[in-house]
Amino acid sequence: MEKRQAFKMHLKKGFEEEYEYRHAHIWPEVRKLLEDSGVYDYSIYLDKETGTLFAFQKNRGQSGSQDLGQEEAIRRWWAFMADIMETNPDGSPVSIPLDEVFHMD
């Protein structure tokens, strides 16, 4: 079963290039956790005017990146990203799920 997920996050102003740099050099253990969890198509887009990050991913099965918060490498990644993103008290990025209202193959 395939599942598509979309969500938005928020980048702090002035960190656009740093965000891109960090994701261009994503840690291999984070990439592996994503792949092992079933994420196989993952894109993040930035609205530079508002700092809104729009993420879209396809997952094999019912889990995805948003379900990996118990993994130590993911928690370290969150801490690494916390200085440039809005975060929750547990260090996770503020992530707002979006409902799919249209899809065309």
N, CA, C and O of each residue as an XYZ file, in Angstrom:
420
protein
N       0.845     -1.189      0.000
C       0.000      0.000      0.000
C       0.887      1.248      0.000
O       1.861      1.335      0.747
N       0.537      2.188     -0.833
C       1.259      3.456     -0.894
C       0.464      4.535     -0.189
O      -0.763      4.579     -0.277
N       1.168      5.397      0.505
C       0.541      6.517      1.195
C       1.287      7.790      0.777
O       2.517      7.814      0.753
N       0.547      8.827      0.454
C       1.123     10.131      0.162
C       0.860     11.034      1.359
O      -0.241     11.044      1.911
N       1.866     11.784      1.751
C       1.715     12.724      2.857
C       2.252     14.088      2.448
O       3.239     14.191      1.720
N       1.592     15.119      2.924
C       2.080     16.478      2.743
C       1.950     17.192      4.078
O       1.013     16.949      4.838
N       2.894     18.069      4.352
C       2.844     18.847      5.583
C       3.652     20.120      5.382
O       4.448     20.227      4.449
N       3.437     21.068      6.260
C       4.204     22.309      6.176
C       4.940     22.540      7.487
O       4.516     22.103      8.557
N       6.053     23.240      7.361
C       6.892     23.620      8.495
C       7.277     25.083      8.268
O       6.897     25.681      7.262
N       8.027     25.649      9.203
C       8.405     27.048      9.036
C       9.892     27.243      9.297
O      10.426     26.804     10.316
N      10.548     27.915      8.349
C      11.963     28.232      8.430
C      12.124     29.652      8.969
O      11.394     30.560      8.570
N      13.081     29.837      9.875
C      13.364     31.176     10.390
C      13.984     32.020      9.283
O      14.741     31.518      8.452
N      13.652     33.307      9.286
C      14.111     34.232      8.249
C      15.641     34.303      8.216
O      16.308     34.344      9.250
N      16.162     34.316      7.000
C      17.600     34.453      6.802
C      18.364     33.143      6.749
O      19.581     33.152      6.568
N      17.680     32.020      6.903
C      18.354     30.719      6.929
C      18.059     29.859      5.700
O      18.252     28.644      5.730
N      17.598     30.479      4.634
C      17.229     29.733      3.436
C      18.406     28.937      2.867
O      18.277     27.744      2.595
N      19.540     29.591      2.690
C      20.707     28.910      2.125
C      21.221     27.832      3.067
O      21.616     26.758      2.613
N      21.222     28.094      4.355
C      21.692     27.109      5.329
C      20.800     25.873      5.332
O      21.287     24.746      5.427
N      19.495     26.092      5.229
C      18.565     24.957      5.174
C      18.866     24.091      3.953
O      18.946     22.867      4.063
N      19.031     24.713      2.810
C      19.350     23.964      1.589
C      20.674     23.225      1.728
O      20.786     22.066      1.328
N      21.674     23.890      2.293
C      22.989     23.264      2.476
C      22.888     22.024      3.364
O      23.424     20.968      3.029
N      22.205     22.157      4.486
C      22.095     21.024      5.412
C      21.369     19.850      4.769
O      21.739     18.696      4.989
N      20.354     20.128      3.987
C      19.632     19.024      3.352
C      20.396     18.443      2.160
O      20.204     17.277      1.815
N      21.244     19.229      1.541
C      22.103     18.688      0.482
C      23.137     17.724      1.064
O      23.693     16.888      0.352
N      23.384     17.854      2.362
C      24.356     17.016      3.071
C      23.679     16.223      4.192
O      24.254     16.036      5.264
N      22.461     15.764      3.933
C      21.716     15.015      4.946
C      22.558     13.825      5.418
O      23.230     13.171      4.620
N      22.512     13.561      6.693
C      23.321     12.485      7.263
C      22.899     11.136      6.688
O      21.705     10.868      6.551
N      23.857     10.293      6.353
C      23.521      8.982      5.786
C      22.596      8.152      6.684
O      21.728      7.442      6.177
N      22.766      8.229      7.999
C      21.899      7.436      8.888
C      20.460      7.947      8.878
O      19.530      7.166      9.076
N      20.263      9.247      8.650
C      18.914      9.792      8.549
C      18.278      9.341      7.231
O      17.120      8.923      7.206
N      19.027      9.427      6.160
C      18.532      8.960      4.855
C      18.143      7.480      4.935
O      17.093      7.080      4.431
N      18.992      6.677      5.567
C      18.713      5.244      5.677
C      17.447      4.990      6.496
O      16.636      4.144      6.120
N      17.266      5.703      7.601
C      16.046      5.552      8.396
C      14.808      5.902      7.573
O      13.794      5.208      7.645
N      14.889      6.965      6.802
C      13.767      7.340      5.942
C      13.457      6.229      4.943
O      12.309      5.810      4.795
N      14.493      5.764      4.266
C      14.294      4.704      3.281
C      13.764      3.427      3.933
O      12.848      2.790      3.413
N      14.353      3.056      5.082
C      13.928      1.836      5.776
C      12.488      1.928      6.275
O      11.809      0.911      6.419
N      12.026      3.153      6.537
C      10.646      3.328      7.014
C       9.646      3.302      5.859
O       8.437      3.292      6.090
N      10.142      3.290      4.611
C       9.259      3.229      3.453
C       9.170      4.514      2.663
O       8.484      4.554      1.641
N       9.845      5.577      3.103
C       9.828      6.831      2.340
C      10.705      6.635      1.109
O      11.889      6.320      1.230
N      10.118      6.823     -0.090
C      10.907      6.641     -1.302
C      10.836      7.824     -2.252
O      11.545      7.837     -3.258
N      10.029      8.786     -1.976
C       9.925      9.976     -2.818
C       9.606     11.134     -1.875
O       8.491     11.226     -1.361
N      10.572     12.012     -1.646
C      10.424     13.042     -0.612
C      10.985     14.350     -1.162
O      12.157     14.426     -1.530
N      10.146     15.370     -1.215
C      10.563     16.692     -1.674
C      10.123     17.730     -0.655
O       9.076     17.596     -0.021
N      10.941     18.771     -0.509
C      10.587     19.903      0.340
C      10.755     21.165     -0.506
O      11.783     21.360     -1.156
N       9.737     22.009     -0.488
C       9.736     23.259     -1.241
C       9.686     24.425     -0.259
O       9.114     24.306      0.824
N      10.283     25.545     -0.639
C      10.326     26.730      0.213
C       9.632     27.901     -0.453
O       9.916     28.233     -1.604
N       8.712     28.532      0.286
C       8.140     29.816     -0.110
C       9.028     30.874      0.549
O       8.909     31.121      1.749
N       9.906     31.492     -0.221
C      10.887     32.422      0.334
C      10.251     33.669      0.944
O      10.843     34.290      1.827
N       9.072     34.041      0.494
C       8.405     35.222      1.049
C       7.925     34.983      2.469
O       7.991     35.888      3.302
N       7.442     33.777      2.763
C       6.842     33.510      4.078
C       7.689     32.605      4.966
O       7.441     32.519      6.169
N       8.693     31.923      4.389
C       9.478     30.961      5.154
C       8.764     29.629      5.338
O       9.229     28.765      6.081
N       7.630     29.467      4.656
C       6.891     28.212      4.757
C       7.587     27.142      3.921
O       7.900     27.343      2.748
N       7.815     26.003      4.563
C       8.349     24.829      3.890
C       7.183     23.892      3.627
O       6.415     23.583      4.537
N       7.046     23.441      2.393
C       6.005     22.496      2.015
C       6.696     21.174      1.700
O       7.543     21.113      0.808
N       6.344     20.127      2.416
C       6.955     18.815      2.220
C       5.933     17.847      1.654
O       4.764     17.851      2.041
N       6.398     17.016      0.727
C       5.566     15.973      0.147
C       6.392     14.705      0.079
O       7.556     14.728     -0.320
N       5.781     13.596      0.473
C       6.486     12.324      0.405
C       5.538     11.193      0.065
O       4.342     11.241      0.352
N       6.111     10.174     -0.557
C       5.391      8.930     -0.807
C       6.009      7.877      0.096
O       7.225      7.822      0.277
N       5.147      7.045      0.656
C       5.599      6.024      1.590
C       5.034      4.674      1.197
O       3.881      4.563      0.781
N       5.858      3.657      1.335
C       5.379      2.283      1.201
C       4.849      1.887      2.571
O       5.607      1.862      3.541
N       3.590      1.584      2.662
C       3.000      1.283      3.967
C       2.367      2.512      4.575
O       2.129      3.503      3.885
N       2.098      2.452      5.852
C       1.355      3.516      6.533
C       2.225      4.501      7.306
O       1.717      5.524      7.765
N       3.515      4.228      7.465
C       4.362      5.143      8.219
C       5.144      6.044      7.281
O       5.171      5.820      6.071
N       5.782      7.066      7.845
C       6.590      7.994      7.066
C       7.544      8.746      7.964
O       7.747      8.363      9.117
N       8.120      9.792      7.460
C       9.115     10.551      8.215
C       8.566     11.082      9.534
O       9.305     11.213     10.509
N       7.300     11.382      9.563
C       6.690     11.951     10.756
C       6.517     10.929     11.884
O       6.101     11.284     12.987
N       6.834      9.676     11.608
C       6.679      8.612     12.594
C       8.016      8.124     13.144
O       8.066      7.071     13.779
N       9.093      8.861     12.917
C      10.421      8.398     13.307
C      10.995      9.105     14.526
O      12.193      9.002     14.787
N      10.173      9.813     15.269
C      10.646     10.605     16.397
C      11.283      9.829     17.528
O      11.958     10.421     18.371
N      11.090      8.523     17.574
C      11.700      7.721     18.626
C      13.136      7.323     18.269
O      13.861      6.807     19.120
N      13.550      7.555     17.027
C      14.888      7.166     16.572
C      15.931      8.202     17.002
O      15.736      9.404     16.823
N      17.030      7.724     17.566
C      18.071      8.606     18.102
C      18.669      9.505     17.015
O      18.903     10.688     17.264
N      18.915      8.975     15.832
C      19.495      9.782     14.748
C      18.546     10.897     14.322
O      18.987     11.999     13.994
N      17.265     10.622     14.326
C      16.271     11.649     13.967
C      16.247     12.733     15.034
O      16.162     13.917     14.706
N      16.320     12.355     16.290
C      16.320     13.351     17.371
C      17.575     14.231     17.300
O      17.512     15.427     17.585
N      18.714     13.636     16.919
C      19.939     14.431     16.730
C      19.782     15.374     15.536
O      20.247     16.513     15.581
N      19.122     14.901     14.457
C      18.879     15.756     13.289
C      17.993     16.929     13.683
O      18.255     18.069     13.299
N      16.936     16.645     14.456
C      16.069     17.730     14.917
C      16.867     18.770     15.694
O      16.699     19.970     15.480
N      17.733     18.316     16.593
C      18.548     19.253     17.391
C      19.457     20.076     16.481
O      19.654     21.269     16.712
N      20.005     19.448     15.459
C      20.869     20.113     14.486
C      20.105     21.189     13.721
O      20.671     22.228     13.381
N      18.825     20.948     13.449
C      18.011     21.872     12.671
C      17.282     22.921     13.521
O      16.746     23.888     12.981
N      17.261     22.739     14.824
C      16.436     23.575     15.716
C      16.788     25.060     15.670
O      15.924     25.900     15.926
N      18.031     25.401     15.352
C      18.406     26.816     15.349
C      17.861     27.564     14.138
O      17.887     28.795     14.114
N      17.366     26.841     13.131
C      16.901     27.532     11.925
C      15.422     27.293     11.613
O      14.900     27.819     10.630
N      14.748     26.499     12.449
C      13.336     26.181     12.210
C      12.518     26.391     13.468
O      13.055     26.400     14.576
N      11.210     26.561     13.292
C      10.308     26.568     14.436
C      10.195     25.138     14.947
O      10.014     24.206     14.164
N      10.303     24.967     16.274
C      10.276     23.628     16.857
C       9.270     23.526     17.994
O       8.865     24.528     18.584
N       8.881     22.301     18.283
C       8.026     21.975     19.422
C       8.892     21.822     20.672
O      10.115     21.730     20.565
N       8.267     21.793     21.871
C       9.038     21.617     23.103
C       9.923     20.359     23.119
O      10.953     20.348     23.793
N       9.539     19.305     22.393
C      10.358     18.086     22.365
C      11.491     18.165     21.341
O      12.233     17.198     21.173
N      11.634     19.299     20.656
C      12.701     19.483     19.683
C      12.305     19.154     18.255
O      13.039     19.484     17.323
N      11.167     18.514     18.065
C      10.717     18.185     16.716
C      10.302     19.458     15.982
O       9.868     20.420     16.616
N      10.429     19.475     14.661
C       9.968     20.641     13.923
C       8.450     20.781     14.048
O       7.727     19.785     14.059
N       7.982     22.007     14.140
C       6.536     22.228     14.075
C       6.120     21.787     12.684
O       6.590     22.326     11.683
N       5.245     20.815     12.631
C       4.835     20.210     11.371
C       3.317     20.119     11.343
O       2.701     19.512     12.219
N       2.730     20.723     10.334
C       1.274     20.763     10.227
C       0.851     19.893      9.049
O       1.152     20.221      7.901
N       0.152     18.781      9.318
C      -0.279     17.921      8.218
C      -1.280     18.638      7.325
O      -2.086     19.445      7.789
N      -1.214     18.332      6.048
C      -2.148     18.893      5.072
C      -2.987     17.782      4.485
O      -2.477     16.705      4.176
N      -4.256     18.036      4.333
C      -5.181     17.045      3.769
C      -5.117     17.109      2.245
O      -5.111     18.190      1.656
N      -5.069     15.940      1.622
C      -5.109     15.867      0.173
C      -6.533     16.116     -0.293
O      -7.456     15.423      0.137
N      -6.721     17.087     -1.158
C      -8.059     17.395     -1.677
C      -8.184     17.133     -3.180
O      -9.277     17.184     -3.744
N      -7.038     16.852     -3.818
C      -7.049     16.522     -5.241
C      -5.774     15.769     -5.574
O      -4.692     16.096     -5.086
N      -5.926     14.745     -6.424
C      -4.771     13.994     -6.921
C      -5.063     13.545     -8.336
O      -6.162     13.084     -8.642
N      -4.053     13.686     -9.206
C      -4.193     13.221    -10.577
C      -2.964     12.430    -10.957
O      -1.848     12.938    -10.844
N      -3.138     11.196    -11.406
C      -2.028     10.387    -11.904
C      -1.748     10.741    -13.345
O      -0.844     10.171    -13.957
